[in-house]
């Protein structure tokens, strides 16, 4: 079946530290891959996406590369800020009557000053 | 921000009562979705709609029904609420115009927090 696995949280970092949140997936066919972010008390916002192998999505200093050979889409940022504290969700999109998003369980990130 | 509103934003109800949540969009998008968010599970799809009066089940549809009589509104009904349906419910929309090329982006509403006592 289709599934997404993210690294367990919470992740606690100091400001300006390097961030990696691991995401691996299982899917039939060639899904699109997404990272969504959820700030406290809010809905989900799209952070970045990639639609085919070797594509790199980027936004707000975050990057992730679609690796078909390792079925991974790890999220990275070179220098995190306190304002990056949020829950991050990796997801894949199934193309079937409009597309269904399959989410990982989410990884909570806390950045300390 | 995509024009998506959800109502109510918070609701407390008792076991066995019916509950209806509303999602309203102003984007004229074709596709609409209902997800629930629970700790340790991420978001899971309940039902989705691919047009007026066209709906289908997601992975956790038991105990829920939906209706879409207008493009802009997608209703989620809990016929007889149970404590296991205590959750945060998110509506999402997508226009479906970019399938297979740049990929569909789903835009999410602010969520409804439901507590079933």
gemmi code that builds the backbone of each chain (N, CA, C; Angstrom):
import gemmi

chains = {
    "A": [
        ("UNK", (0.823, -1.196, 0.000), (0.000, 0.000, 0.000), (0.861, 1.251, 0.000)),
        ("UNK", (0.199, 2.402, 0.000), (0.899, 3.681, 0.006), (1.053, 4.178, 1.439)),
        ("UNK", (2.246, 4.623, 1.785), (2.471, 5.111, 3.147), (3.645, 6.061, 3.197)),
        ("UNK", (3.675, 6.838, 4.268), (4.758, 7.790, 4.515), (5.234, 7.607, 5.949)),
        ("UNK", (6.538, 7.562, 6.138), (7.117, 7.423, 7.460), (8.054, 8.593, 7.729)),
        ("UNK", (7.827, 9.273, 8.828), (8.683, 10.396, 9.225), (9.431, 10.043, 10.501)),
        ("UNK", (10.522, 10.755, 10.712), (11.271, 10.549, 11.949), (10.426, 11.017, 13.127)),
        ("UNK", (10.634, 10.350, 14.245), (9.888, 10.673, 15.450), (10.305, 12.045, 15.973)),
        ("UNK", (9.344, 12.734, 16.556), (9.671, 13.974, 17.249), (9.473, 13.804, 18.745)),
        ("UNK", (9.530, 14.874, 19.508), (9.893, 16.217, 19.040), (11.385, 16.358, 18.793)),
        ("UNK", (11.706, 17.270, 17.899), (13.088, 17.624, 17.619), (13.339, 19.000, 18.236)),
        ("UNK", (14.348, 19.106, 19.047), (14.685, 20.368, 19.690), (16.059, 20.811, 19.231)),
        ("UNK", (16.132, 22.028, 18.691), (17.392, 22.569, 18.180), (17.612, 23.968, 18.732)),
        ("UNK", (18.847, 24.378, 18.726), (19.181, 25.767, 19.037), (19.108, 26.598, 17.762)),
        ("UNK", (18.827, 27.865, 17.931), (18.770, 28.768, 16.782), (20.074, 28.678, 15.991)),
        ("UNK", (19.933, 28.715, 14.666), (21.028, 28.647, 13.687), (21.578, 27.235, 13.494)),
        ("UNK", (21.020, 26.256, 14.139), (21.454, 24.872, 13.915), (20.937, 24.368, 12.570)),
        ("UNK", (21.552, 23.265, 12.100), (21.139, 22.629, 10.859), (20.012, 21.647, 11.159)),
        ("UNK", (19.013, 21.656, 10.273), (17.850, 20.798, 10.472), (17.761, 19.744, 9.379)),
        ("UNK", (17.504, 18.510, 9.789), (17.083, 17.457, 8.874), (15.912, 16.739, 9.497)),
        ("UNK", (14.840, 16.594, 8.744), (13.709, 15.758, 9.144), (13.566, 14.692, 8.067)),
        ("UNK", (13.743, 13.438, 8.469), (13.711, 12.348, 7.505), (12.286, 11.951, 7.130)),
        ("UNK", (12.107, 11.639, 5.854), (10.826, 11.162, 5.335), (11.097, 10.106, 4.277)),
        ("UNK", (10.503, 8.942, 4.440), (10.568, 7.906, 3.413), (9.148, 7.496, 3.061)),
        ("UNK", (8.984, 6.958, 1.876), (7.633, 6.636, 1.416), (7.607, 5.276, 0.717)),
        ("UNK", (6.410, 4.745, 0.638), (6.106, 3.554, -0.155), (4.929, 3.912, -1.037)),
        ("UNK", (5.074, 3.707, -2.318), (3.983, 4.080, -3.223), (4.070, 3.285, -4.503)),
        ("UNK", (2.913, 3.053, -5.097), (2.872, 2.483, -6.440), (2.895, 3.644, -7.427)),
        ("UNK", (3.550, 3.437, -8.529), (3.612, 4.503, -9.516), (4.585, 5.596, -9.118)),
        ("UNK", (4.280, 6.817, -9.556), (5.195, 7.943, -9.360), (4.446, 9.095, -8.702)),
        ("UNK", (4.409, 9.078, -7.379), (3.640, 10.121, -6.698), (4.355, 11.462, -6.711)),
        ("UNK", (3.615, 12.517, -6.432), (4.214, 13.796, -6.067), (4.427, 13.802, -4.557)),
        ("UNK", (5.416, 14.559, -4.108), (5.765, 14.595, -2.689), (5.696, 16.016, -2.168)),
        ("UNK", (5.265, 16.158, -0.930), (5.013, 17.465, -0.342), (5.548, 17.523, 1.087)),
        ("UNK", (5.895, 18.724, 1.502), (6.067, 19.047, 2.909), (5.081, 20.159, 3.247)),
        ("UNK", (4.282, 19.892, 4.294), (3.380, 20.892, 4.835), (3.878, 21.278, 6.234)),
        ("UNK", (3.555, 22.511, 6.639), (3.921, 22.981, 7.968), (2.665, 23.467, 8.683)),
        ("UNK", (2.598, 23.166, 9.974), (1.458, 23.600, 10.782), (1.976, 24.360, 11.988)),
        ("UNK", (1.726, 25.672, 12.004), (2.095, 26.488, 13.149), (1.030, 26.331, 14.234)),
        ("UNK", (1.388, 26.570, 15.467), (0.444, 26.339, 16.574), (-0.905, 27.006, 16.347)),
        ("UNK", (-1.962, 26.216, 16.489), (-3.317, 26.744, 16.383), (-3.795, 27.042, 14.985)),
        ("UNK", (-3.010, 26.650, 13.981), (-3.376, 26.977, 12.600), (-3.581, 25.716, 11.764)),
        ("UNK", (-4.055, 25.930, 10.543), (-4.160, 24.832, 9.590), (-2.828, 24.548, 8.936)),
        ("UNK", (-2.830, 23.665, 7.963), (-1.601, 23.294, 7.274), (-1.338, 24.232, 6.114)),
        ("UNK", (-0.069, 24.542, 5.940), (0.353, 25.367, 4.810), (1.357, 24.571, 3.990)),
        ("UNK", (1.256, 24.681, 2.683), (2.244, 24.030, 1.841), (3.589, 24.713, 2.021)),
        ("UNK", (4.622, 23.916, 2.285), (5.968, 24.463, 2.416), (6.738, 24.310, 1.104)),
        ("UNK", (6.738, 23.087, 0.560), (7.390, 22.861, -0.724), (6.898, 21.542, -1.306)),
        ("UNK", (7.213, 21.323, -2.588), (6.775, 20.099, -3.235), (7.735, 19.727, -4.357)),
        ("UNK", (7.654, 18.461, -4.777), (8.430, 17.974, -5.920), (7.587, 16.929, -6.629)),
        ("UNK", (7.604, 16.952, -7.946), (6.679, 16.106, -8.688), (7.348, 14.963, -9.438)),
        ("UNK", (8.675, 14.947, -9.516), (9.323, 13.825, -10.176), (10.710, 13.620, -9.594)),
        ("UNK", (11.268, 12.455, -9.889), (12.561, 12.077, -9.332), (13.630, 13.122, -9.637)),
        ("UNK", (14.443, 13.398, -8.608), (15.572, 14.330, -8.660), (15.144, 15.800, -8.602)),
        ("UNK", (13.851, 16.065, -8.596), (13.383, 17.440, -8.406), (13.734, 17.883, -6.999)),
        ("UNK", (14.064, 19.154, -6.868), (14.289, 19.747, -5.552), (13.243, 20.819, -5.330)),
        ("UNK", (12.507, 20.681, -4.244), (11.582, 21.729, -3.829), (12.279, 22.619, -2.821)),
        ("UNK", (11.954, 23.922, -2.860), (12.577, 24.830, -1.902), (11.644, 25.995, -1.603)),
        ("UNK", (11.749, 26.505, -0.378), (10.925, 27.631, 0.045), (11.375, 28.065, 1.428)),
        ("UNK", (11.519, 29.346, 1.638), (11.841, 29.924, 2.953), (13.109, 29.327, 3.547)),
        ("UNK", (14.062, 28.930, 2.724), (15.308, 28.354, 3.206), (15.258, 26.849, 3.414)),
        ("UNK", (14.080, 26.257, 3.280), (13.926, 24.809, 3.390), (14.108, 24.183, 2.005)),
        ("UNK", (14.665, 22.965, 1.999), (14.840, 22.229, 0.752), (14.535, 20.751, 0.978)),
        ("UNK", (14.105, 20.098, -0.097), (13.941, 18.643, -0.066), (14.088, 18.133, -1.488)),
        ("UNK", (14.776, 17.006, -1.646), (15.008, 16.431, -2.969), (14.314, 15.083, -3.076)),
        ("UNK", (13.594, 14.896, -4.141), (12.841, 13.670, -4.429), (13.844, 12.600, -4.878)),
        ("UNK", (14.100, 11.625, -4.022), (15.065, 10.554, -4.298), (14.319, 9.251, -4.541)),
        ("UNK", (14.172, 8.895, -5.801), (13.418, 7.680, -6.133), (14.186, 6.429, -5.706)),
        ("UNK", (15.517, 6.466, -5.822), (16.303, 5.266, -5.531), (16.271, 4.895, -4.048)),
        ("UNK", (16.092, 5.897, -3.188), (16.003, 5.627, -1.749), (14.591, 5.880, -1.219)),
        ("UNK", (13.665, 6.171, -2.105), (12.265, 6.516, -1.755), (12.231, 7.471, -0.562)),
        ("UNK", (12.939, 8.583, -0.710), (13.038, 9.535, 0.397), (12.778, 10.954, -0.076)),
        ("UNK", (12.430, 11.797, 0.885), (12.164, 13.225, 0.610), (12.473, 13.981, 1.904)),
        ("UNK", (13.719, 13.976, 2.294), (14.138, 14.558, 3.565), (14.119, 16.077, 3.519)),
        ("UNK", (13.635, 16.680, 4.574), (13.551, 18.144, 4.671), (14.803, 18.674, 5.365)),
        ("UNK", (15.405, 19.724, 4.803), (16.622, 20.306, 5.373), (16.525, 21.827, 5.400)),
        ("UNK", (17.200, 22.398, 6.397), (17.380, 23.847, 6.435), (18.719, 24.113, 7.097)),
        ("UNK", (19.469, 25.018, 6.526), (20.832, 25.240, 6.995), (20.924, 25.952, 8.334)),
        ("UNK", (19.954, 26.809, 8.650), (20.046, 27.610, 9.868), (18.618, 27.921, 10.334)),
        ("UNK", (18.166, 27.207, 11.348), (16.774, 27.372, 11.777), (16.625, 28.591, 12.686)),
        ("UNK", (15.414, 29.093, 12.699), (15.065, 30.229, 13.544), (13.958, 29.821, 14.512)),
        ("UNK", (13.799, 30.614, 15.563), (12.739, 30.329, 16.528), (11.383, 30.269, 15.838)),
        ("UNK", (11.201, 31.115, 14.832), (9.924, 31.175, 14.103), (9.649, 29.927, 13.278)),
        ("UNK", (10.614, 29.033, 13.136), (10.413, 27.772, 12.417), (9.778, 26.709, 13.311)),
        ("UNK", (9.605, 26.991, 14.568), (8.979, 26.039, 15.484), (7.562, 25.734, 15.011)),
        ("UNK", (7.292, 24.471, 14.746), (6.017, 24.062, 14.147), (6.021, 22.544, 14.032)),
        ("UNK", (4.929, 22.015, 13.501), (4.870, 20.590, 13.176), (4.979, 20.462, 11.658)),
        ("UNK", (5.842, 19.580, 11.199), (6.104, 19.396, 9.777), (5.575, 18.032, 9.332)),
        ("UNK", (4.834, 18.040, 8.238), (4.229, 16.823, 7.713), (4.753, 16.552, 6.310)),
        ("UNK", (5.206, 15.335, 6.111), (5.554, 14.858, 4.778), (4.327, 14.160, 4.201)),
        ("UNK", (4.102, 14.287, 2.908), (2.912, 13.678, 2.312), (3.188, 13.285, 0.875)),
        ("UNK", (2.476, 12.271, 0.413), (2.524, 11.924, -1.007), (1.121, 12.003, -1.583)),
        ("UNK", (1.076, 12.270, -2.882), (-0.193, 12.484, -3.563), (-0.474, 11.329, -4.500)),
        ("UNK", (-1.651, 10.751, -4.333), (-2.102, 9.664, -5.190), (-3.035, 10.249, -6.247)),
        ("UNK", (-2.739, 9.994, -7.489), (-3.563, 10.525, -8.570), (-4.733, 9.581, -8.834)),
        ("UNK", (-5.839, 9.911, -8.272), (-7.033, 9.085, -8.468), (-8.247, 9.928, -8.139)),
        ("UNK", (-8.988, 10.342, -9.121), (-10.185, 11.157, -8.905), (-9.909, 12.370, -8.029)),
        ("UNK", (-8.899, 13.110, -8.388), (-8.644, 14.352, -7.677), (-7.441, 14.322, -6.790)),
        ("UNK", (-6.946, 13.149, -6.542), (-5.719, 13.087, -5.757), (-5.981, 13.009, -4.267)),
        ("UNK", (-5.404, 12.023, -3.620), (-5.541, 11.861, -2.180), (-4.163, 12.017, -1.569)),
        ("UNK", (-4.076, 12.852, -0.558), (-2.825, 13.016, 0.166), (-2.701, 11.962, 1.255)),
        ("UNK", (-1.560, 11.291, 1.280), (-1.232, 10.363, 2.350), (-0.157, 11.038, 3.199)),
        ("UNK", (-0.447, 11.236, 4.485), (0.445, 11.980, 5.362), (1.278, 11.064, 6.253)),
        ("UNK", (2.478, 11.533, 6.589), (3.214, 10.967, 7.692), (2.607, 11.459, 8.998)),
        ("UNK", (3.147, 10.984, 10.102), (2.534, 11.296, 11.398), (2.896, 12.678, 11.915)),
        ("UNK", (3.804, 13.358, 11.236), (4.197, 14.693, 11.665), (5.399, 14.660, 12.586)),
        ("UNK", (6.232, 15.696, 12.481), (7.402, 15.847, 13.347), (7.375, 17.241, 13.942)),
        ("UNK", (7.330, 17.285, 15.261), (7.308, 18.580, 15.935), (8.722, 19.107, 16.080)),
        ("UNK", (8.921, 20.351, 15.669), (10.218, 21.013, 15.787), (10.106, 22.162, 16.769)),
        ("UNK", (11.015, 22.198, 17.716), (11.088, 23.299, 18.664), (12.482, 23.908, 18.566)),
        ("UNK", (12.546, 25.205, 18.276), (13.820, 25.902, 18.145), (13.960, 26.860, 19.322)),
        ("UNK", (15.040, 26.701, 20.065), (15.293, 27.526, 21.252), (16.271, 28.648, 20.922)),
        ("UNK", (16.058, 29.833, 21.510), (16.964, 30.966, 21.252), (18.365, 30.685, 21.807)),
    ],
    "B": [
        ("UNK", (-3.788, 33.778, 0.772), (-4.379, 32.564, 1.352), (-5.627, 32.154, 0.569)),
        ("UNK", (-5.769, 30.838, 0.365), (-6.959, 30.346, -0.297), (-8.172, 30.665, 0.555)),
        ("UNK", (-9.305, 30.983, -0.126), (-10.498, 31.356, 0.609), (-11.258, 30.145, 1.093)),
        ("UNK", (-10.870, 29.641, 2.232), (-11.541, 28.482, 2.824), (-11.898, 28.827, 4.260)),
        ("UNK", (-13.164, 28.638, 4.592), (-13.588, 28.817, 5.968), (-14.257, 27.544, 6.448)),
        ("UNK", (-14.165, 27.314, 7.746), (-14.805, 26.168, 8.367), (-15.644, 26.654, 9.533)),
        ("UNK", (-16.808, 26.011, 9.689), (-17.651, 26.371, 10.813), (-18.353, 25.137, 11.373)),
        ("UNK", (-18.503, 25.087, 12.692), (-17.923, 26.000, 13.661), (-16.429, 25.759, 13.801)),
        ("UNK", (-15.731, 26.603, 14.496), (-14.309, 26.395, 14.731), (-14.073, 25.501, 15.956)),
        ("UNK", (-15.014, 25.556, 16.879), (-14.936, 24.709, 18.065), (-16.337, 24.196, 18.374)),
        ("UNK", (-16.404, 22.936, 18.809), (-17.716, 22.406, 19.191), (-17.535, 21.331, 20.239)),
        ("UNK", (-18.408, 21.396, 21.243), (-18.481, 20.351, 22.257), (-19.870, 19.742, 22.148)),
        ("UNK", (-19.931, 18.422, 22.064), (-21.207, 17.760, 21.933), (-21.215, 16.496, 22.773)),
        ("UNK", (-22.373, 15.867, 22.839), (-22.488, 14.648, 23.640), (-22.594, 13.421, 22.739)),
        ("UNK", (-22.154, 12.314, 23.254), (-22.258, 11.049, 22.527), (-23.687, 10.808, 22.076)),
        ("UNK", (-23.816, 10.405, 20.824), (-25.120, 10.064, 20.286), (-25.827, 11.188, 19.566)),
        ("UNK", (-25.320, 12.395, 19.659), (-25.970, 13.514, 18.970), (-25.412, 13.663, 17.561)),
        ("UNK", (-26.211, 14.173, 16.640), (-25.701, 14.428, 15.288), (-24.918, 15.741, 15.253)),
        ("UNK", (-23.906, 15.770, 14.421), (-23.071, 16.962, 14.281), (-22.795, 17.186, 12.798)),
        ("UNK", (-22.903, 18.426, 12.364), (-22.545, 18.764, 10.981), (-21.507, 19.864, 10.976)),
        ("UNK", (-20.434, 19.609, 10.258), (-19.372, 20.596, 10.060), (-19.446, 21.108, 8.625)),
        ("UNK", (-19.171, 22.382, 8.480), (-19.295, 22.994, 7.161), (-17.941, 23.515, 6.687)),
        ("UNK", (-17.689, 23.289, 5.413), (-16.525, 23.861, 4.746), (-17.037, 24.706, 3.590)),
        ("UNK", (-16.574, 25.942, 3.521), (-17.009, 26.864, 2.477), (-15.786, 27.432, 1.771)),
        ("UNK", (-15.808, 27.409, 0.422), (-14.681, 27.944, -0.336), (-15.175, 29.001, -1.321)),
        ("UNK", (-14.310, 29.945, -1.585), (-14.621, 31.008, -2.542), (-13.726, 30.931, -3.773)),
        ("UNK", (-13.031, 29.794, -3.943), (-12.057, 29.651, -5.040), (-12.634, 28.952, -6.261)),
        ("UNK", (-13.842, 28.435, -6.144), (-14.466, 27.688, -7.244), (-13.648, 26.450, -7.636)),
        ("UNK", (-12.959, 25.854, -6.646), (-12.173, 24.653, -6.924), (-13.089, 23.444, -7.018)),
        ("UNK", (-12.712, 22.510, -7.869), (-13.547, 21.340, -8.105), (-13.502, 20.328, -6.957)),
        ("UNK", (-12.293, 20.131, -6.390), (-12.110, 19.055, -5.431), (-12.125, 19.580, -3.998)),
        ("UNK", (-12.801, 18.848, -3.136), (-12.826, 19.190, -1.723), (-12.640, 17.926, -0.909)),
        ("UNK", (-12.026, 18.077, 0.279), (-11.625, 16.936, 1.090), (-11.914, 17.221, 2.565)),
        ("UNK", (-12.214, 16.157, 3.291), (-12.277, 16.227, 4.743), (-11.238, 15.268, 5.327)),
        ("UNK", (-10.402, 15.817, 6.228), (-9.405, 15.034, 6.944), (-9.656, 15.178, 8.437)),
        ("UNK", (-9.190, 14.202, 9.186), (-9.123, 14.344, 10.623), (-7.671, 14.217, 11.069)),
        ("UNK", (-7.334, 14.987, 12.101), (-5.969, 14.990, 12.615), (-5.959, 14.484, 14.044)),
        ("UNK", (-5.185, 13.440, 14.278), (-5.064, 12.843, 15.607), (-3.595, 12.621, 15.918)),
        ("UNK", (-3.216, 12.774, 17.172), (-1.798, 12.575, 17.547), (-1.290, 11.213, 17.105)),
        ("UNK", (-0.104, 11.207, 16.497), (0.510, 9.954, 16.071), (0.007, 9.418, 14.745)),
        ("UNK", (-1.006, 10.080, 14.174), (-1.581, 9.598, 12.908), (-1.450, 10.596, 11.775)),
        ("UNK", (-0.960, 11.772, 12.039), (-0.952, 12.781, 10.989), (-2.383, 13.128, 10.623)),
        ("UNK", (-2.628, 13.344, 9.334), (-3.977, 13.597, 8.850), (-4.430, 12.389, 8.039)),
        ("UNK", (-5.687, 12.021, 8.223), (-6.244, 10.888, 7.486), (-7.506, 11.332, 6.759)),
        ("UNK", (-7.638, 10.876, 5.523), (-8.739, 11.295, 4.677), (-10.028, 10.584, 5.085)),
        ("UNK", (-11.094, 11.372, 5.264), (-12.394, 10.817, 5.631), (-13.251, 10.599, 4.388)),
        ("UNK", (-13.506, 11.668, 3.661), (-14.267, 11.646, 2.416), (-13.716, 12.745, 1.513)),
        ("UNK", (-13.997, 12.620, 0.240), (-13.649, 13.690, -0.667), (-14.728, 13.831, -1.737)),
        ("UNK", (-14.663, 14.953, -2.432), (-15.639, 15.232, -3.479), (-14.905, 15.702, -4.726)),
        ("UNK", (-15.328, 15.182, -5.879), (-14.722, 15.591, -7.139), (-15.710, 16.351, -8.011)),
        ("UNK", (-16.774, 16.828, -7.396), (-17.743, 17.662, -8.090), (-19.037, 17.689, -7.306)),
        ("UNK", (-19.945, 18.563, -7.738), (-21.249, 18.634, -7.071), (-21.929, 17.280, -7.139)),
        ("UNK", (-22.354, 16.808, -5.985), (-23.028, 15.525, -5.814), (-22.137, 14.308, -6.075)),
        ("UNK", (-20.850, 14.523, -6.318), (-19.904, 13.414, -6.537), (-18.959, 13.316, -5.356)),
        ("UNK", (-19.123, 12.240, -4.586), (-18.266, 12.065, -3.413), (-17.784, 10.622, -3.342)),
        ("UNK", (-16.749, 10.411, -2.551), (-16.228, 9.059, -2.382), (-15.567, 8.951, -1.008)),
        ("UNK", (-15.378, 7.710, -0.557), (-14.840, 7.466, 0.768), (-13.324, 7.536, 0.792)),
        ("UNK", (-12.817, 7.958, 1.942), (-11.391, 7.896, 2.201), (-11.081, 6.713, 3.087)),
        ("UNK", (-9.970, 6.787, 3.797), (-9.521, 5.628, 4.580), (-10.214, 5.472, 5.922)),
        ("UNK", (-10.862, 6.529, 6.434), (-11.492, 6.443, 7.759), (-12.924, 6.967, 7.682)),
        ("UNK", (-13.740, 6.432, 6.783), (-15.059, 6.984, 6.509), (-16.164, 6.452, 7.416)),
        ("UNK", (-15.928, 5.372, 8.148), (-16.991, 4.794, 8.970), (-17.491, 5.802, 9.999)),
        ("UNK", (-18.823, 5.971, 10.056), (-19.430, 6.885, 11.021), (-19.591, 8.303, 10.507)),
        ("UNK", (-19.164, 8.537, 9.264), (-19.246, 9.869, 8.656), (-19.993, 9.801, 7.329)),
        ("UNK", (-20.701, 10.886, 7.025), (-21.280, 11.051, 5.699), (-21.010, 12.478, 5.245)),
        ("UNK", (-21.096, 12.681, 3.935), (-20.827, 14.007, 3.376), (-21.880, 14.341, 2.344)),
        ("UNK", (-21.964, 15.627, 2.065), (-22.837, 16.077, 0.981), (-22.239, 17.316, 0.350)),
        ("UNK", (-22.474, 17.425, -0.955), (-22.000, 18.601, -1.693), (-23.054, 18.953, -2.727)),
        ("UNK", (-23.907, 19.898, -2.366), (-24.990, 20.326, -3.244), (-24.602, 21.564, -4.053)),
        ("UNK", (-23.550, 22.233, -3.644), (-23.032, 23.402, -4.356), (-21.513, 23.310, -4.426)),
        ("UNK", (-20.943, 23.914, -5.435), (-19.491, 23.870, -5.590), (-18.789, 24.379, -4.341)),
        ("UNK", (-19.327, 25.399, -3.721), (-18.617, 26.081, -2.640), (-18.747, 25.442, -1.265)),
        ("UNK", (-19.689, 24.521, -1.084), (-19.922, 23.972, 0.252), (-19.767, 22.457, 0.279)),
        ("UNK", (-19.090, 21.985, 1.324), (-18.885, 20.551, 1.532), (-19.165, 20.283, 2.996)),
        ("UNK", (-20.203, 19.500, 3.260), (-20.638, 19.256, 4.626), (-20.192, 17.866, 5.091)),
        ("UNK", (-19.753, 17.815, 6.319), (-19.382, 16.546, 6.950), (-20.336, 16.318, 8.113)),
        ("UNK", (-21.007, 15.154, 8.121), (-21.974, 14.852, 9.174), (-21.560, 13.617, 9.952)),
        ("UNK", (-21.598, 13.763, 11.252), (-21.461, 12.631, 12.156), (-22.878, 12.297, 12.602)),
        ("UNK", (-23.415, 11.188, 12.125), (-24.825, 10.896, 12.357), (-25.123, 10.710, 13.838)),
        ("UNK", (-24.201, 10.072, 14.540), (-24.341, 9.806, 15.965), (-22.939, 9.835, 16.559)),
        ("UNK", (-22.562, 10.983, 17.085), (-21.168, 11.190, 17.482), (-20.726, 10.215, 18.581)),
        ("UNK", (-19.489, 9.782, 18.475), (-18.878, 8.924, 19.494), (-17.594, 9.575, 19.999)),
        ("UNK", (-17.122, 9.151, 21.136), (-15.924, 9.752, 21.720), (-14.703, 9.555, 20.825)),
        ("UNK", (-14.698, 8.476, 20.034), (-13.569, 8.230, 19.127), (-13.511, 9.232, 17.981)),
        ("UNK", (-14.568, 10.029, 17.831), (-14.587, 11.056, 16.797), (-14.133, 12.416, 17.317)),
        ("UNK", (-13.729, 12.463, 18.566), (-13.068, 13.656, 19.086), (-11.774, 13.843, 18.314)),
        ("UNK", (-11.637, 14.998, 17.675), (-10.502, 15.200, 16.787), (-10.502, 16.645, 16.303)),
        ("UNK", (-9.509, 16.964, 15.502), (-9.503, 18.224, 14.765), (-9.764, 17.883, 13.306)),
        ("UNK", (-10.744, 18.546, 12.724), (-11.170, 18.246, 11.365), (-10.739, 19.379, 10.428)),
        ("UNK", (-10.086, 18.984, 9.343), (-9.623, 19.946, 8.350), (-10.289, 19.699, 7.013)),
        ("UNK", (-10.701, 20.773, 6.404), (-11.172, 20.754, 5.031), (-10.026, 21.206, 4.128)),
        ("UNK", (-9.974, 20.668, 2.932), (-8.977, 21.094, 1.945), (-9.628, 21.170, 0.578)),
        ("UNK", (-9.020, 21.981, -0.301), (-9.520, 22.117, -1.664), (-8.369, 22.036, -2.648)),
        ("UNK", (-8.675, 21.633, -3.871), (-7.696, 21.726, -4.952), (-8.458, 21.899, -6.257)),
        ("UNK", (-7.768, 22.503, -7.246), (-8.510, 22.795, -8.467), (-8.408, 21.693, -9.506)),
        ("UNK", (-7.420, 20.787, -9.313), (-7.334, 19.642, -10.211), (-6.854, 19.965, -11.596)),
        ("UNK", (-6.338, 21.182, -11.808), (-5.973, 21.564, -13.164), (-4.562, 21.183, -13.537)),
        ("UNK", (-3.769, 20.718, -12.577), (-2.346, 20.480, -12.844), (-1.940, 19.030, -12.667)),
        ("UNK", (-2.877, 18.150, -12.789), (-2.574, 16.749, -12.519), (-1.558, 16.207, -13.508)),
        ("UNK", (-0.607, 15.487, -12.967), (0.369, 14.809, -13.802), (1.478, 15.707, -14.286)),
        ("UNK", (1.386, 16.989, -14.091), (2.443, 17.885, -14.551), (3.152, 18.481, -13.351)),
        ("UNK", (2.635, 19.542, -12.789), (3.304, 20.110, -11.621), (2.693, 19.613, -10.318)),
        ("UNK", (1.676, 18.804, -10.425), (1.103, 18.228, -9.221), (0.044, 19.114, -8.600)),
        ("UNK", (-0.944, 18.481, -8.012), (-2.005, 19.255, -7.382), (-1.589, 19.710, -6.000)),
        ("UNK", (-1.861, 20.948, -5.698), (-1.642, 21.446, -4.355), (-2.983, 21.540, -3.653)),
        ("UNK", (-3.055, 20.993, -2.455), (-4.253, 21.119, -1.648), (-4.059, 22.250, -0.645)),
        ("UNK", (-5.082, 23.072, -0.520), (-5.063, 24.192, 0.417), (-6.014, 23.878, 1.557)),
        ("UNK", (-5.558, 24.140, 2.765), (-6.292, 23.720, 3.944), (-6.994, 24.871, 4.648)),
        ("UNK", (-8.154, 24.547, 5.211), (-8.852, 25.482, 6.063), (-8.240, 25.529, 7.448)),
        ("UNK", (-8.788, 26.367, 8.338), (-8.207, 26.570, 9.672), (-8.511, 25.455, 10.659)),
        ("UNK", (-9.457, 24.578, 10.329), (-9.749, 23.452, 11.214), (-10.924, 23.699, 12.144)),
        ("UNK", (-11.563, 22.581, 12.533), (-12.629, 22.585, 13.548), (-12.233, 21.608, 14.637)),
        ("UNK", (-12.209, 22.098, 15.849), (-11.857, 21.239, 16.987), (-13.149, 20.711, 17.598)),
        ("UNK", (-13.334, 19.383, 17.543), (-14.568, 18.749, 18.021), (-14.266, 17.887, 19.226)),
        ("UNK", (-15.026, 18.094, 20.279), (-14.918, 17.277, 21.483), (-16.247, 16.585, 21.718)),
        ("UNK", (-16.217, 15.255, 21.770), (-17.423, 14.468, 22.017), (-17.330, 13.881, 23.417)),
        ("UNK", (-18.251, 14.293, 24.270), (-18.211, 13.853, 25.678), (-19.047, 12.608, 25.901)),
    ],
}
model = gemmi.Model(1)
for chain_id, residues in chains.items():
    chain = gemmi.Chain(chain_id)
    for i, (resn, *xyz) in enumerate(residues, 1):
        res = gemmi.Residue()
        res.name, res.seqid = resn, gemmi.SeqId(i, " ")
        for name, pos in zip(("N", "CA", "C"), xyz):
            atom = gemmi.Atom()
            atom.name, atom.element = name, gemmi.Element(name[0])
            atom.pos, atom.b_iso = gemmi.Position(*pos), 0.0
            res.add_atom(atom)
        chain.add_residue(res)
    model.add_chain(chain)
structure = gemmi.Structure()
structure.add_model(model)
structure.setup_entities()
